[in-house]
Amino acid sequence: MKIGNPHRPVTSAWLTKEGHRLDAPPFLSGAVEARVLLDKLTVPKQRLSDVTAGYNGGIYNGPQFKRNYVTNQEHGVPFLGSSSMLQADLGDLPLISKKLANSPKLLPLHVKEGMTLISCSGTIGRTVYGRSEMVGLLTSQHIMKVVPDPSAILPGYLYAYLSSRFGKILITSGTYGAIIQHIEPEHISELKVPRFESDFEMRIHEMIEEAGHLRSSSAKLIQTISENFLRYMASDIEAETDSINLGFPSSNKILKRMDASFHSDKHNSVIQSISTVKHVMLGDICHDINEPPRIKRTIVDKGEWSVPFFGTSAIMNGEPEPSYYVNRKNLSDSFIVKENHILLPRSGQVSGIIGWPIMPVGTVKLGAVSEDAIRIVMPNIDQACFVFLFLRTRLGQTQLKSRAFGSSIPHLNPKEVGQVLVPWPSDSEVEAIGSEVFRAIQMRDRAIGLEASARHLIEQAIEENYVPPEV
């Protein structure tokens, strides 16, 4: 059973202010409590529409448009949806025709630095700060843009407030729709933005700016290391063919597996090329490859004996958020994620997340991830980061996706993952490359901490100004 905040009980004054409504959702969601706390703040407050500027007053979504996808990067612009905007890796986005994306109608939908992007359809209120690696990306009509007026407010401070507990609650309180929920610009234009002293707001802004810089630098570093690694291996490993032809596999091979993707020219060329260089089988160099058993998940409140529990979609986000918290006593050790673990989604469409490697960051470390993620347990963090890097490349992804089985929802299992071939030049080279990747992972970790700290400072400032009601 869900209850309200026992430290701030619902008072008769709250009921009067809400028109004597007695239904629980507005009070349990915290929307009424948030508005009461903001009303009691002694600092000035401004409407959101008063601190934004630009196209449609600086708060807008849409317009809707027909999506013409292309495959050639020279003729396309990466396209950002309300789900993909949350992801840590933006290097594999679909491409929209450049001619369409750069048309006057769609120019306002391009991302600029300092924007706050808000999901406004489906899962409402998820926020992302416009950082350098996102500049120029085209967004869907399901992402609302909030463009700060630089003469009125610092963009980092505005983002931190909108992504804080108070901002999210007030944004989502304006949703409508029974099945697929939505918000429109007019629903948040009157949202109150507290204005603290300039030094405090500058401090928040700088933390968010640094976090954005770290995220972009991390993504760029991983991309550079990947490109250098592939060039380093190119002299020994031939580029695999794009052919998906079955060819003529021997009867012995077909006795083990009969699915065409496993015997395709594309998969065979990768296996043959890696076999010509010094390599290892993944299962021979890791401590374990496992998938935890299904368990009964006892959901509890966040506290000393609770563990954040993540699904496989959440761990791919730039800032993973747990689905809920579970009782630590009900979890086996195989559920707890360590720093030297690589997580692989074990199911999904071949063109989707199945087999995409994830290194744990934020609260995913020492948190719990569902049994839908295979754990690759490496001896140390440098080797884990090296394997993580390789599995992201076309050589690693081709092997993993070709080993998936099942027609409707393809799956991977630990045995198939363990048979993936990994180039292994030398232990010293592996650790040198792995340490660079780990540096990029640490940047991402640091960015998560900075954003969380910035939001905490705002929430604390609002909370501490609260005056309890007289009894």
C-alpha positions in Angstrom: 0.0 0.0 0.0 1.3 3.4 -0.9 1.0 6.2 1.7 1.8 9.9 1.7 4.7 11.6 3.4 4.1 11.0 7.2 6.3 14.1 7.9 4.0 16.3 5.9 0.4 15.1 6.4 -2.3 16.4 4.1 -4.0 19.3 5.9 -7.5 20.8 5.5 -5.8 23.8 3.9 -4.4 21.6 1.2 -7.8 20.1 0.5 -9.4 23.6 0.3 -6.7 24.8 -2.1 -7.3 21.8 -4.3 -11.0 22.5 -4.5 -11.9 19.9 -1.8 -11.0 17.0 -4.1 -10.6 13.8 -2.1 -9.0 11.5 -4.7 -5.6 10.3 -3.7 -3.4 10.5 -6.8 -2.6 14.3 -6.6 -1.5 13.9 -3.0 0.3 10.6 -3.3 2.3 11.8 -6.4 3.6 14.7 -4.4 2.3 17.4 -6.8 0.2 19.1 -4.1 3.0 18.9 -1.6 5.5 20.4 -4.2 3.2 23.3 -4.9 2.7 24.0 -1.2 6.5 24.0 -0.6 7.1 26.3 -3.5 4.4 28.7 -2.3 6.0 28.9 1.1 9.4 29.7 -0.4 10.5 33.2 0.5 12.7 33.6 -2.6 11.3 35.1 -5.7 9.6 32.8 -8.3 9.1 33.3 -12.0 6.9 31.6 -14.5 8.8 29.3 -16.8 7.6 31.3 -19.8 9.2 34.4 -18.4 12.7 32.8 -18.4 12.6 31.3 -21.9 12.9 32.8 -25.4 13.0 32.0 -29.0 10.8 29.9 -31.3 7.2 29.9 -29.9 8.4 31.6 -26.8 11.1 29.0 -26.1 8.7 26.2 -25.0 7.6 24.0 -27.9 7.3 20.5 -29.4 6.2 19.4 -32.9 5.5 19.8 -35.7 4.6 16.3 -36.8 6.3 15.2 -40.0 6.7 12.2 -42.3 10.0 10.5 -41.5 12.1 9.8 -44.6 14.9 7.5 -43.4 18.3 7.1 -45.2 21.3 4.9 -44.7 24.1 7.1 -46.0 25.5 9.5 -43.4 26.4 12.0 -46.1 22.7 12.4 -46.8 21.3 12.1 -43.4 20.9 13.8 -40.0 20.8 11.6 -36.8 17.3 11.4 -35.4 16.6 11.5 -31.7 13.4 10.1 -30.2 12.1 10.4 -26.7 13.6 7.1 -25.7 16.9 7.4 -27.5 17.6 10.8 -26.0 18.1 9.1 -22.7 20.8 6.7 -23.9 24.4 7.1 -23.0 25.5 6.1 -26.5 24.2 8.3 -29.4 26.5 7.0 -32.1 24.1 4.6 -33.8 21.0 6.7 -34.3 18.7 6.3 -37.4 19.2 8.9 -40.1 16.6 11.3 -41.4 17.0 12.8 -44.9 19.2 15.9 -44.6 17.0 17.7 -47.1 14.0 17.2 -44.9 15.8 17.7 -41.6 17.2 21.1 -42.7 13.9 22.4 -44.1 12.6 25.6 -42.5 9.7 23.6 -41.0 12.0 21.3 -39.0 14.9 23.6 -38.1 13.5 24.4 -34.7 13.6 20.7 -33.9 17.4 20.6 -34.0 19.2 20.4 -30.6 21.2 23.3 -29.3 23.5 23.5 -26.3 21.8 24.5 -23.1 18.3 23.3 -24.1 16.3 21.2 -21.7 14.7 18.3 -23.6 11.6 16.8 -22.0 9.8 13.7 -23.1 6.2 14.8 -23.6 4.4 11.6 -24.8 4.3 8.2 -23.3 6.7 8.3 -20.3 6.3 11.9 -19.4 8.9 14.2 -17.8 12.2 12.5 -18.6 14.8 15.3 -19.0 18.1 15.6 -20.8 20.5 18.6 -21.0 21.5 19.7 -24.5 25.3 19.0 -24.6 27.9 19.5 -27.3 27.7 15.9 -28.8 23.9 16.4 -29.4 24.1 19.7 -31.3 22.4 19.5 -34.7 20.5 16.2 -34.0 16.9 16.3 -35.2 14.3 15.5 -32.5 10.9 14.0 -32.8 7.7 15.9 -32.0 7.5 13.8 -28.8 10.4 15.8 -27.3 9.6 19.2 -25.8 12.3 21.9 -26.0 12.7 24.4 -23.2 15.1 27.1 -24.5 16.4 29.4 -21.6 16.7 33.1 -22.1 20.4 33.7 -21.3 19.7 37.2 -20.1 17.1 35.9 -17.6 18.4 32.5 -16.3 21.4 30.2 -16.5 20.6 27.1 -18.6 22.3 24.6 -16.3 20.3 25.9 -13.3 17.0 25.7 -15.2 17.7 22.2 -16.3 18.7 21.1 -12.8 15.4 22.5 -11.4 13.3 20.9 -14.1 14.9 17.6 -13.6 14.7 17.8 -9.8 12.0 16.0 -7.9 10.0 19.2 -7.7 10.3 20.0 -11.4 9.4 16.5 -12.5 6.4 16.4 -10.3 5.0 19.7 -11.5 5.7 18.8 -15.2 3.9 15.4 -14.9 1.0 16.9 -13.0 -0.2 18.5 -16.2 -0.5 15.3 -18.2 -3.6 14.2 -20.0 -4.8 11.1 -21.8 -6.0 7.8 -20.5 -3.7 5.3 -22.4 -0.9 7.3 -23.9 -0.3 10.4 -21.8 0.9 13.7 -23.2 1.8 17.2 -22.1 1.8 20.4 -24.2 3.8 23.6 -23.8 0.8 25.4 -22.3 0.7 22.9 -19.5 4.1 23.9 -18.2 4.4 27.5 -19.2 3.0 28.7 -15.9 5.3 26.4 -13.9 7.0 28.3 -11.1 10.8 28.5 -11.1 12.4 29.6 -7.8 15.2 32.2 -8.1 17.9 31.9 -5.5 21.0 34.1 -5.1 23.2 34.4 -8.2 26.2 32.6 -6.7 24.0 29.6 -5.8 22.5 29.4 -9.3 25.9 29.8 -10.9 27.3 26.9 -8.8 24.4 24.7 -10.0 24.9 25.8 -13.6 28.6 25.0 -13.6 28.0 21.5 -12.2 25.6 20.8 -15.0 27.9 22.2 -17.6 30.8 20.1 -16.4 28.6 17.0 -16.4 27.6 17.7 -20.0 31.2 18.2 -21.0 32.2 14.9 -19.2 29.4 13.0 -21.0 30.4 14.3 -24.4 34.1 13.8 -23.7 33.4 10.2 -22.6 31.5 9.4 -25.7 34.2 11.0 -28.0 37.0 9.1 -26.2 35.2 5.7 -26.5 34.6 6.4 -30.2 38.2 7.4 -30.8 39.6 4.3 -28.9 37.2 2.1 -31.0 38.4 3.6 -34.3 42.0 3.3 -33.3 41.5 -0.3 -32.2 39.9 -1.2 -35.5 42.7 0.5 -37.4 45.3 -1.2 -35.2 43.7 -4.6 -36.0 43.1 -3.8 -39.7 46.5 -4.9 -40.8 45.8 -8.4 -39.5 42.0 -8.6 -39.7 40.2 -8.1 -43.0 37.0 -6.1 -42.9 34.0 -8.5 -42.9 31.7 -8.8 -45.8 28.2 -7.4 -45.6 26.9 -10.5 -47.4 24.2 -12.5 -45.6 24.3 -15.3 -48.1 24.2 -18.8 -46.5 27.0 -20.3 -48.5 27.6 -24.0 -48.3 28.2 -25.0 -44.7 29.3 -28.6 -44.0 26.8 -31.1 -42.6 28.8 -31.3 -39.4 28.1 -27.6 -38.7 24.4 -27.9 -39.6 24.0 -30.7 -37.1 24.9 -28.2 -34.3 22.9 -25.2 -35.6 20.6 -24.7 -38.6 19.7 -21.0 -38.4 20.9 -19.1 -41.4 22.4 -16.1 -39.6 24.9 -18.3 -37.8 26.1 -19.7 -41.1 26.0 -16.5 -43.1 29.1 -15.2 -45.0 29.1 -12.2 -42.7 29.5 -14.2 -39.5 32.0 -16.7 -41.2 34.2 -13.9 -42.4 34.5 -12.4 -38.9 35.4 -15.8 -37.4 37.9 -16.6 -40.1 39.6 -13.2 -39.9 39.9 -13.2 -36.1 41.2 -16.8 -36.3 44.3 -15.5 -38.2 45.5 -13.4 -35.3 46.3 -14.1 -31.7 42.9 -14.5 -30.0 41.1 -16.1 -27.2 37.6 -17.5 -26.6 35.7 -15.3 -24.2 34.7 -18.1 -22.0 38.3 -19.0 -21.4 39.4 -15.6 -20.1 36.5 -14.6 -17.8 35.8 -15.9 -14.3 32.1 -16.6 -15.2 29.3 -15.9 -17.7 25.9 -16.3 -16.0 22.3 -15.2 -16.0 20.7 -15.1 -12.6 17.6 -17.2 -11.8 14.1 -15.7 -11.7 13.1 -14.6 -8.2 10.2 -13.2 -6.4 10.8 -9.4 -6.2 9.7 -8.0 -2.9 9.4 -4.2 -3.5 10.3 -2.0 -0.6 10.9 1.7 0.1 14.4 3.1 -0.4 16.4 2.6 2.7 19.3 0.9 4.4 18.3 -2.6 3.5 17.1 -1.9 0.0 18.8 -2.3 -3.3 18.0 -0.4 -6.5 16.6 -2.8 -9.2 17.1 -2.1 -12.9 15.7 -3.4 -16.1 17.9 -3.9 -19.2 16.5 -0.7 -20.9 17.4 1.5 -17.9 21.0 0.4 -17.8 21.6 1.7 -21.3 20.6 5.3 -20.3 23.1 8.0 -19.6 21.7 8.2 -16.1 20.1 4.9 -15.2 17.1 5.1 -12.9 15.9 2.0 -11.0 12.5 0.6 -11.6 12.0 0.2 -7.9 13.9 -1.0 -4.8 14.0 -4.6 -3.5 14.8 -6.2 -0.2 18.5 -7.1 -0.1 17.8 -10.3 1.8 15.9 -11.7 -1.2 18.7 -11.4 -3.6 21.5 -13.8 -4.4 24.9 -12.5 -5.0 24.6 -13.2 -8.7 22.1 -10.3 -9.0 24.5 -7.7 -7.5 26.5 -5.9 -10.2 30.2 -5.3 -9.7 32.6 -2.9 -11.4 34.3 -5.7 -13.4 31.0 -7.0 -14.8 29.9 -6.5 -18.4 26.1 -6.6 -18.8 24.6 -8.0 -22.0 20.8 -7.8 -22.7 20.0 -11.4 -23.5 16.7 -10.9 -25.5 15.2 -8.5 -28.0 15.3 -7.9 -31.7 18.5 -8.5 -33.6 18.5 -4.9 -34.8 17.9 -3.7 -31.2 19.6 -3.9 -27.8 20.3 -7.7 -27.7 24.0 -8.3 -27.2 24.9 -4.6 -26.7 27.5 -4.5 -23.9 27.1 -2.2 -20.9 29.6 -1.2 -18.2 27.9 -0.4 -14.9 27.8 3.2 -13.8 26.1 5.3 -11.1 23.8 3.3 -8.8 23.9 0.3 -11.2 27.2 -0.6 -9.5 26.4 -2.6 -6.4 22.7 -2.5 -7.5 20.7 -5.3 -8.9 19.8 -5.9 -12.6 17.1 -8.2 -13.8 17.8 -11.7 -15.1 17.4 -10.4 -18.6 21.0 -9.2 -18.5 23.8 -11.8 -18.9 26.8 -11.1 -16.6 30.4 -11.5 -18.0 32.6 -11.5 -14.9 36.2 -10.5 -15.8 39.3 -10.9 -13.7 39.9 -7.1 -13.4 38.5 -3.8 -14.6 41.0 -3.2 -17.4 40.3 -6.5 -19.1 36.6 -5.9 -18.6 36.8 -2.6 -20.4 38.9 -4.1 -23.2 36.3 -6.8 -23.8 33.5 -4.2 -23.5 35.2 -2.2 -26.2 35.6 -5.2 -28.5 32.0 -6.4 -28.1 30.8 -2.9 -29.2 32.7 -3.1 -32.5 31.2 -4.6 -35.7 33.4 -7.7 -35.1 31.9 -8.3 -31.7 28.4 -7.4 -32.6 28.3 -9.6 -35.6 29.3 -12.6 -33.5 26.8 -11.9 -30.8 23.8 -11.2 -33.0 24.6 -14.1 -35.2 24.6 -16.4 -32.2 21.1 -15.3 -31.1 18.4 -17.9 -31.5 14.6 -17.9 -31.7 12.3 -16.5 -34.3 9.9 -14.2 -32.6 12.1 -12.8 -29.8 15.7 -13.9 -30.3 17.7 -14.8 -27.2 21.4 -15.3 -26.2 22.6 -17.7 -23.5 25.9 -17.8 -21.6 27.2 -20.7 -23.6 26.9 -18.9 -26.9 28.4 -15.7 -25.4 31.3 -17.7 -24.1 32.2 -19.0 -27.6 32.7 -15.5 -29.0 36.3 -15.0 -30.3 38.2 -12.0 -29.0 41.5 -10.6 -30.4 44.1 -10.6 -27.6 47.3 -8.9 -28.7 49.1 -9.2 -25.4 48.3 -8.7 -21.7 50.1 -5.3 -21.6 48.3 -4.0 -24.7 45.0 -5.2 -23.5 45.4 -3.4 -20.1 46.7 -0.2 -21.8 43.6 -0.1 -24.0 41.3 -1.1 -21.2 42.6 1.6 -18.9 41.8 4.3 -21.5 38.3 2.9 -21.8 38.0 2.8 -18.0 38.9 6.5 -18.0 35.9 7.2 -20.2 33.6 5.2 -18.0 34.8 7.2 -15.0 33.9 10.4 -16.8 30.4 9.1 -17.3 30.3 8.1 -13.6 31.5 11.6 -12.6 28.8 13.2 -14.7 26.0 11.3 -13.1 27.3 12.3 -9.6 27.5 16.0 -10.6 24.0 16.1 -11.9 22.6 14.2 -8.9 24.5 16.7 -6.5 23.1 19.7 -8.4 19.5 18.5 -8.1 20.1 17.6 -4.4 21.2 21.1 -3.7 18.1 22.6 -5.3 15.8 20.1 -3.5 17.5 20.8 -0.2 17.2 24.6 -0.6 13.4 24.2 -1.3 12.9 21.7 1.6 14.8 23.8 4.2 12.5 26.8 3.6 9.4 24.7 4.5 7.4 25.8 7.5 5.4 23.0 9.1 1.7 23.8 9.5 0.5 24.8 13.0 -1.2 22.0 14.9 
